Amino acid sequence: MDSLAQHMEKEALPDRAFMEEIYGKIASNSFAILDENMCSIGIGVYPQASMINHSCKSNCIGMFYGPQIQIRANEFIRPGEQIFHGYIPPLLPTAKRQEKLLKTYHFLCQCADCRNTERDRLMRCVKCPNCPERVAPNADGTYKMCEACGFANFDADFYEEMDLLIEYAENILDKEQEHALEATPTKVETSAQFSRASPTHREYDLYFLESCLAQLEFTLHSDNVYVIRILKDLVEVCMDLSQWEKAVGYGKRIEPGYKMFLKRYDLDQGLLYHKMGVAYYRLGDQSSALPYLRLAKATLTITSGEESCLVQEVSDLLDECVSKEIDSLLLECGCPNMDH
């Protein structure tokens, strides 16, 4: 209101309570409007869609066709079963998800995933200081013993270092998100972002994120959600820089974590398959690209719709890849190159 008062006559200023009510409704009910590259280009309030309740274990997703929103099921929903939409990205420990939801939407989530203590333990796993195996915390948040080697000396220094690393990772990820959204009309959190910064900036991002990953991996296991999220950003940066081998390497490291924490038909799963398929294709490895492109098409058809630009792009690349694979097989067999 103070900023608004600098540009308007006092008599023309709207009532503060009215403005706060409007702001609250928009903040609690708006959707990020995404373009075909899954970049946020604005926000919109959709009264019917905003009636859908939240669950961290959602069964539908909101996709956009221009300014129109389409709510798509991404798993089988039985007649009479309630539909749920995820208000925030799922790759966060339970306490962090609940904190974000309480701050923005003013409720404490108690969905199935928030009650799944085993899932949360795996999200917060660390690397054993004595061997590379995963150590998950107990119910009280402490790390007792590595089941692989028996190491049990998780002292105060270990917890201090772990807390500092997680705080560091959160700051990096928050800044990366702001960086990806800084050129858009609004800063709305989304589950999938493509940054389109200049090559020089992206080279710096690559160096910075790789340095961050190196520090995290001293203490956090590769299945820890903070490591997974840094790897996700690294894949995007490598794709932007056409560093296909690195993109494939980082992508393969994400796959186990995605399979643990995301559902089969999750948008992030489909986007990762797409990037892996593109990277392998650019490397000239059609045989490795094909299974990823098929998975991408199957997943994105569910999440985005068969008519979406993204699915069409995957389909076109898949057809081209199949054609090149056939040409390669014909060449190996000594057969003449024919139209197919």
Secondary structure as GFF3:
##gff-version 3
##sequence-region A 1 340
A	DSSP	alpha_helix	2	5	.	.	.	ID=ss1
A	DSSP	three_ten_helix	10	12	.	.	.	ID=ss2
A	DSSP	alpha_helix	16	29	.	.	.	ID=ss3
A	DSSP	beta_strand	30	34	.	.	.	ID=ss4
A	DSSP	beta_strand	40	45	.	.	.	ID=ss5
A	DSSP	three_ten_helix	49	51	.	.	.	ID=ss6
A	DSSP	beta_strand	53	54	.	.	.	ID=ss7
A	DSSP	beta_strand	60	65	.	.	.	ID=ss8
A	DSSP	beta_strand	68	73	.	.	.	ID=ss9
A	DSSP	beta_strand	84	85	.	.	.	ID=ss10
A	DSSP	alpha_helix	94	105	.	.	.	ID=ss11
A	DSSP	alpha_helix	112	115	.	.	.	ID=ss12
A	DSSP	alpha_helix	117	123	.	.	.	ID=ss13
A	DSSP	beta_strand	126	127	.	.	.	ID=ss14
A	DSSP	beta_strand	134	135	.	.	.	ID=ss15
A	DSSP	alpha_helix	156	181	.	.	.	ID=ss16
A	DSSP	alpha_helix	199	216	.	.	.	ID=ss17
A	DSSP	alpha_helix	225	240	.	.	.	ID=ss18
A	DSSP	alpha_helix	244	261	.	.	.	ID=ss19
A	DSSP	alpha_helix	267	282	.	.	.	ID=ss20
A	DSSP	alpha_helix	286	304	.	.	.	ID=ss21
A	DSSP	alpha_helix	309	333	.	.	.	ID=ss22
###
